[in-house]
């Protein structure tokens, strides 16, 4: 492996959605540097942070229909049962909900928790409160996907936060997603809620770090039975 290949492997790719922001930060840094040189260095640090924010690393996703992986990098903020948002069309009964909170230093590219077909997408305007609060699921701006998976329909909700002002979804209704496949991102700091049908058991705890496309956050019954039979 030559030095160029080594550099390419060491550098984390940047998502194309970040290019305009990175360019804007850098141009502003140069302009401000003409006014006062220290401003250039401050702007350069902000430019590097912007590039870091929009990083889009490759991930290795465990492939199994009974496993669900995290759709986001961040801290698991909630694990419990709650009624899904009405726009998901998943009924009013409480479902297992796992929430992952992303701060401004986390990778914000969102990935599909399981393979399946997007049954519907619903966008709802709302407020921009702290995404760590439980009520953010009800009052904040959000974009919701229902994915028809081998285990039934799951809900994936992108929720804006205090700093986030833009939810981006690359996918459309009818698209088929593989587990770990990119489907959107949120700028800049936010949360994702995942609603699971009966049979799912959480495999993460509140406060745990999760990585999009890699960390298993829930497991369905078929896999649990196979695991138990191996132990027996």
C-alpha positions in Angstrom: 0.0 0.0 0.0 1.5 3.4 -1.0 1.3 6.6 0.9 -1.7 7.9 -1.1 -3.7 4.8 -0.3 -2.7 5.2 3.4 -3.9 8.8 3.5 -7.2 7.9 1.8 -7.9 5.1 4.3 -7.1 7.5 7.2 -9.4 10.3 6.0 -13.1 10.0 6.8 -15.4 10.8 3.8 -17.5 14.0 4.1 -21.2 13.9 3.1 -21.9 16.0 0.0 -24.6 17.9 1.9 -21.8 19.5 4.0 -19.8 20.9 1.1 -21.7 24.3 0.9 -21.4 24.8 4.6 -17.7 24.0 4.7 -17.0 26.3 1.7 -19.1 29.0 3.4 -17.2 28.7 6.6 -13.8 28.9 4.8 -14.7 31.9 2.7 -16.0 33.8 5.7 -12.7 32.9 7.5 -10.6 34.4 4.7 -12.7 37.6 4.5 -12.6 38.0 8.3 -8.9 37.3 8.2 -8.3 40.4 6.1 -10.1 42.5 8.8 -8.2 41.0 11.7 -5.8 38.0 11.3 -6.9 36.1 14.5 -10.4 35.9 13.1 -9.0 33.8 10.2 -7.7 31.2 12.7 -10.9 31.2 14.6 -12.8 30.7 11.4 -10.5 28.0 10.3 -11.2 26.0 13.5 -14.9 26.4 12.8 -14.4 25.2 9.2 -12.6 22.1 10.5 -15.5 21.5 13.0 -18.0 21.8 10.1 -16.1 19.2 8.1 -16.0 17.0 11.1 -19.7 17.4 11.7 -20.6 16.3 8.1 -18.3 13.2 8.2 -19.8 10.1 6.7 -17.7 7.1 7.8 -18.2 3.6 6.4 -19.9 1.2 8.8 -20.1 -2.6 9.1 -23.7 -3.6 9.6 -24.7 -7.0 11.2 -27.0 -8.7 8.6 -29.8 -10.6 10.3 -33.6 -10.0 10.0 -34.1 -10.3 13.7 -31.7 -7.5 14.6 -32.2 -3.8 14.5 -29.3 -1.4 14.5 -29.0 2.2 15.6 -30.1 4.7 13.0 -27.8 7.4 14.5 -24.6 8.0 16.3 -25.1 9.3 19.9 -26.3 8.5 23.4 -29.2 6.3 24.1 -31.5 8.8 26.0 -34.7 6.8 26.4 -35.7 3.1 26.4 -39.3 2.3 27.2 -42.8 2.2 25.9 -44.7 5.1 24.4 -47.6 5.7 22.0 -46.2 6.4 18.5 -46.9 9.8 16.8 -50.3 9.8 15.1 -48.9 10.5 11.6 -47.1 7.1 11.7 -50.4 5.3 11.5 -49.2 2.6 13.9 -52.1 2.9 16.3 -52.4 4.3 19.8 -51.1 1.4 21.9 -47.7 1.9 23.5 -44.8 0.5 21.5 -41.1 -0.1 22.5 -39.4 3.2 21.8 -35.6 3.7 21.8 -34.3 7.2 21.4 -30.8 8.2 20.4 -29.7 11.8 21.0 -27.1 13.4 18.8 -25.0 16.3 20.0 -23.2 18.7 17.7 -20.0 16.5 17.7 -21.8 13.3 16.6 -21.9 12.1 13.1 -25.4 13.1 11.9 -25.9 10.8 8.9 -29.0 8.6 9.6 -29.2 4.9 8.6 -32.0 2.4 8.3 -32.4 0.2 11.5 -33.6 -2.8 9.4 -34.1 -3.8 5.8 -37.5 -3.1 4.3 -39.7 -0.9 2.2 -40.7 2.6 3.2 -44.5 2.4 3.5 -45.0 6.1 4.1 -43.2 9.3 5.1 -44.8 12.2 7.1 -43.4 15.6 7.9 -44.7 17.7 10.8 -43.8 21.3 11.6 -43.2 22.0 15.3 -41.0 23.7 17.9 -37.2 23.5 18.5 -36.9 22.5 22.1 -34.2 20.5 23.7 -34.3 17.1 21.9 -33.3 15.3 25.0 -36.6 16.1 26.7 -39.3 13.4 26.4 -41.9 15.9 25.2 -39.7 16.7 22.2 -41.3 13.6 20.6 -44.7 15.4 20.6 -43.9 19.1 20.2 -40.7 19.4 18.0 -40.5 19.5 14.3 -40.1 16.0 12.9 -40.0 13.7 9.9 -41.4 10.2 10.3 -40.8 7.1 8.3 -42.7 3.8 8.5 -40.6 0.9 7.2 -42.2 -2.4 6.4 -39.6 -5.0 7.7 -39.6 -8.8 7.9 -40.7 -8.3 11.6 -43.5 -5.9 10.8 -43.8 -2.1 10.5 -41.3 0.0 12.5 -41.4 3.8 12.9 -38.3 5.9 12.6 -38.7 9.6 13.6 -36.1 12.3 12.9 -36.6 15.0 15.5 -35.2 18.5 15.4 -33.5 20.0 18.5 -32.5 23.3 19.9 -29.8 23.9 17.3 -31.1 21.7 14.5 -33.0 23.7 11.9 -33.0 21.3 8.9 -34.2 17.7 8.6 -33.1 16.0 5.4 -34.5 12.8 4.1 -32.9 11.3 1.0 -35.5 8.5 0.6 -39.1 8.5 -0.7 -42.2 6.3 -0.1 -41.8 3.0 -1.9 -38.0 2.9 -1.6 -36.4 -0.3 -0.4 -33.6 0.1 2.2 -31.0 -2.3 3.4 -30.1 -2.4 7.1 -27.5 0.3 7.7 -28.3 2.1 4.4 -28.2 6.0 4.6 -31.6 7.6 4.4 -31.1 11.1 5.8 -29.4 13.5 8.2 -30.2 16.4 10.5 -28.3 19.7 11.1 -27.0 20.4 13.8 -27.9 18.4 16.9 -31.1 16.3 17.2 -32.6 13.0 18.1 -34.1 9.8 16.5 -36.9 7.8 17.9 -37.5 4.2 16.8 -40.8 2.4 17.5 -40.8 -1.4 17.4 -43.8 -3.8 17.1 -44.4 -6.6 19.6 -41.6 -9.2 19.9 -38.8 -6.7 20.0 -36.5 -6.6 23.1 -34.1 -3.8 23.8 -30.4 -4.6 23.6 -29.1 -1.2 24.8 -29.5 0.8 28.1 -30.0 4.5 28.7 -26.7 6.3 28.7 -25.0 3.9 26.3 -23.2 5.1 23.2 -24.6 3.9 19.9 -23.1 4.0 16.4 -25.3 4.2 13.3 -25.5 1.1 11.3 -23.4 -1.0 13.8 -24.8 -1.0 17.3 -27.6 -3.5 17.8 -30.3 -1.7 19.7 -33.1 -4.3 19.6 -33.7 -8.0 18.8 -36.8 -9.9 17.8 -38.1 -13.2 19.1 -36.9 -15.6 16.4 -33.3 -14.6 17.1 -33.9 -14.9 20.8 -35.2 -18.4 20.5 -32.3 -19.5 18.3 -29.9 -18.0 20.8 -31.6 -19.9 23.7 -31.5 -23.2 21.8 -27.8 -22.8 21.2 -27.2 -22.3 25.0 -29.3 -25.4 25.8 
